[in-house]
Amino acid sequence: MRYSTILFLLLVFTGCQDNDIAKGTPDCIMEIIKSIKKEGVRNPPAKVFKYTYEGKAVYYVPPYCCDATGDLWDDQCNLICHPDGGISGGGDGRCPDILSKLLNRELVWEDDRK
């Protein structure tokens, strides 16, 4: 009985995590990912990357379609800019060369739905 209770508790607590999202991802970025998961499947698949910019972590969601823009967020989910995509391909113009300054690319999440 004791072992089954421990096993049950382990399953409950580990089953609530998003195992497909990199550990250490801020809660607000996890909420963005959960929001994407509620949408239809994107083509190409949705991804979230973590980079370092000016010594701080930033999160980039690439554009997924023709006129969609990419999103660049800080670790508090403040939108920094839309660095690329859109009608012109250059995003919103607020940070035109930022993608070339991002360091330490790390895949945080990729949508594996079909």
C-alpha positions in Angstrom: 0.0 0.0 0.0 2.8 2.4 0.9 4.6 1.8 -2.4 1.5 2.3 -4.4 0.8 5.6 -2.7 4.3 6.8 -3.4 4.0 5.7 -7.0 0.7 7.5 -7.4 2.1 10.7 -6.0 5.1 10.5 -8.3 2.8 10.1 -11.3 0.6 12.9 -10.3 3.4 15.4 -9.8 5.5 14.4 -12.8 2.4 14.1 -15.1 1.6 17.7 -14.7 4.8 19.0 -16.3 5.2 19.8 -20.0 8.1 17.3 -20.7 8.5 18.6 -24.2 9.5 22.1 -23.0 13.1 22.7 -21.9 13.6 22.9 -18.2 14.1 26.3 -16.8 11.7 27.9 -19.3 9.9 30.9 -17.7 6.3 30.3 -16.9 5.2 33.2 -19.2 7.0 31.6 -22.2 5.3 28.3 -21.3 2.0 30.1 -21.5 2.9 31.3 -25.0 3.7 27.7 -26.0 0.4 26.4 -24.5 -1.4 29.1 -26.5 0.3 27.9 -29.7 -0.7 24.3 -28.8 -4.4 25.4 -28.7 -4.1 26.7 -32.3 -4.1 24.5 -35.4 -0.9 22.9 -36.5 1.4 25.3 -38.2 3.4 24.5 -41.3 6.3 24.7 -40.8 5.9 23.4 -37.2 5.9 26.1 -34.5 9.2 26.4 -32.6 10.5 28.5 -29.7 14.2 29.2 -29.4 16.2 30.7 -26.5 19.0 33.0 -27.3 21.3 35.4 -25.4 21.1 39.0 -26.3 23.2 41.6 -24.5 23.8 39.1 -21.7 20.1 38.3 -21.1 17.9 35.5 -22.2 15.4 36.2 -25.0 12.9 33.9 -26.7 12.2 33.9 -30.4 9.1 32.4 -32.1 9.8 32.4 -35.9 7.1 33.4 -38.4 5.1 30.5 -39.6 3.3 31.8 -42.7 3.4 34.2 -45.5 2.7 37.5 -43.8 3.1 36.5 -40.1 5.8 38.1 -38.1 8.3 36.5 -35.8 8.1 37.4 -32.1 11.1 38.2 -29.8 10.3 38.2 -26.1 12.3 38.9 -23.0 12.2 36.4 -20.1 9.3 38.3 -18.5 7.3 38.0 -21.8 7.6 41.6 -22.7 7.5 41.8 -26.5 10.8 43.3 -27.7 9.9 43.4 -31.4 8.9 41.5 -34.5 12.3 41.1 -36.0 11.3 39.4 -39.3 8.4 38.4 -41.4 5.3 40.4 -42.3 4.5 41.9 -45.7 8.0 43.4 -46.1 9.8 40.5 -44.6 11.6 42.9 -42.2 9.2 42.6 -39.3 8.0 45.8 -37.6 11.3 47.7 -38.2 11.9 48.3 -34.5 15.0 46.0 -34.4 16.2 45.4 -37.9 19.5 43.8 -37.2 18.8 42.0 -33.9 18.7 38.5 -35.3 22.4 38.8 -36.3 23.2 39.7 -32.7 21.5 36.8 -31.0 23.9 34.2 -29.4 23.7 30.7 -28.0 20.7 29.3 -29.9 18.8 26.6 -28.0 15.6 24.9 -29.0 13.2 25.3 -26.2 10.2 23.6 -27.9 9.0 22.3 -31.2 5.4 21.3 -32.0 5.4 17.6 -32.9 1.7 17.5 -33.8 0.9 16.3 -37.3 
